[in-house]
Amino acid sequence: MTEYALILLSTILVNNFVLVKFLGLCPFMGVSRKLETAMGMALATTFVLTLSSVFSYLVNQYILAPLGLEYMRTIMFILVIAVVVQFTEMVVHKTSPLLYNVLGIFLPLITTNCAVLGVALLNVQEQNNFIQSLFYGFGASVGFSMVLVLFSAMRERITAADVPEVFQGSSIALITAGIMSLAFMGFAGLIKV
Amino acid sequence: MADSRAVKSLRSSPHLKQSVTVAQIMRNVVFALIPVCAWSVYAFGFSVLLLLATTTLVCMLSEAMFCRISGRTSSLGDWSIVITGLLLGLTLPPGFPLWMAAVAAFVAVGLGKALFGGLGYNVMNPALVGRAFVQAAFPVAITTWSPPFLPGRFTELIPSTLTAPFMMPEPIDAWIDQKSIDAFSGATPLALQKFEQVSTPLTELLTGTVSGSAGETSAIIILLGGIYLAARRMMDWRLPVGVMLGAVIVSLPFWLLDAARYPDPLFVLLSGGLMLAAVFMVSDMVASPVTPLGVWVYALFIGMLTVVIRLFGGLTEGVMYAILLGNAISPLISLVTQPKVFGERNKS
């Protein structure tokens, strides 16, 4: 039990995928302008990331490894992720057309969210088993969601700020993200992994 | 025959006695900081005076420069930049090389404040942005401590202070050994507690006769400054109290479980930069939430996180990161804890 708690803590705070590993920056910048879209994106990504983490583990363990096809890993994982994303898109379209419209292009773009592929590949690299992969993917997505929501609240505040013209928009957002990343250095060493 | 003196002039609200300007508040914060700085200079010597002067001057110059570039009227007059400079200087080790302090000051004003549009718009505490930047850039220099009350501290400088720009500071161990009568291990009270479970007497923490950052001196002087500001209503007393409460809430159970390993809550409160941060940095009006509930959430979060980082993290002091993270969640806290508007009905 402690092991899984540590995996969660590690992926959410200490090795946060956005602010420490710098993965998944495109949706982090792209959908963080408004709090509502950020929350929608956070939910969708959490769903996709957790599922794809588990499925890619299964594909790797029971299809690629027995057949000696490990070199196909990247492309197979992308395929798995694309399938999960498509499935999520259908679900969101049916259950919440509003959210579907708000998320727009970003929903299919989860496919190209490098954090999703990153988690799948890191699972293999760290030789996580089924449950560990589940927690790893879930923790990664919770960490992603958390900073995305925090960041969007900050950006809403910054839109009201008197930012010099050349720094408006993405540049001040990137600077803010950089400072947030500095702050996340404080979690370093919280868990000895 | 009506007596004209009996006629009272009636005015509609608001009945303000006097308006408090930003500059007045900031000036009073500077007044409250002066005793802290003075005690620090007395304890660590001439080096700290130079350090504080450097950070403050560079901050002011950078502010003037950024105002000029962006075509705003100069905001030097509101005193806030002096606070940034002094606070930054107080968070650095006494023998911190001056050129690194200048870098920290420039980053503090530039990245922490000017790019966001100046005072009132910065999302993070500028002084701590500068401090976090140099912590990442110069990890050795920022953890090189020197003991207080060395003989000759007013006649000569700590050797690392006058390091040439872009050069590594020279080690100061030999210099300290030559100066001090007792052997100095180079560890702050927090490091001693964390790695060797040696607790420093509370009286030393209260009066500030311990090593540490320039401003990690006397808890009493810092508290007096805080009481002055709170009494003049220039600081929300809930913020420092909340931070201390948060720190006690987390540290008390651990201390009760294993008093030999974990520090007692009083030590937690008085050691390191917690007191300085609680009084002067958490209470920063710009980056803290303003909703009644939000203030408590924010302050408790910072206090608790500080202790968590101290007890379980790789660093001995976590208050800087705790405040930066608190600043990061503060906009969300403000959004979530909006009080109910009078007359508002539940959405049903």
Interface residues (C-beta under 8 A of the other chain):
Chain A: L35 V149 L150 A153 M154 E156 R157 I158 A160 A161 D162 V163 P164 F167 I172 I175 T176 G178 I179 M180 L182 A183 F184 M185 G186 F187 A188 G189 L190
Chain B: S70 L111 G112 A114 L115 F116 G117 G118 Y121 V123 M124 V129 A132 F133 Q135 A136 V308 I309 F312 G313 G314 L315 G318 M320 Y321 A322 L324 L325 N327 A328 I329 P331 L332 S334 L335
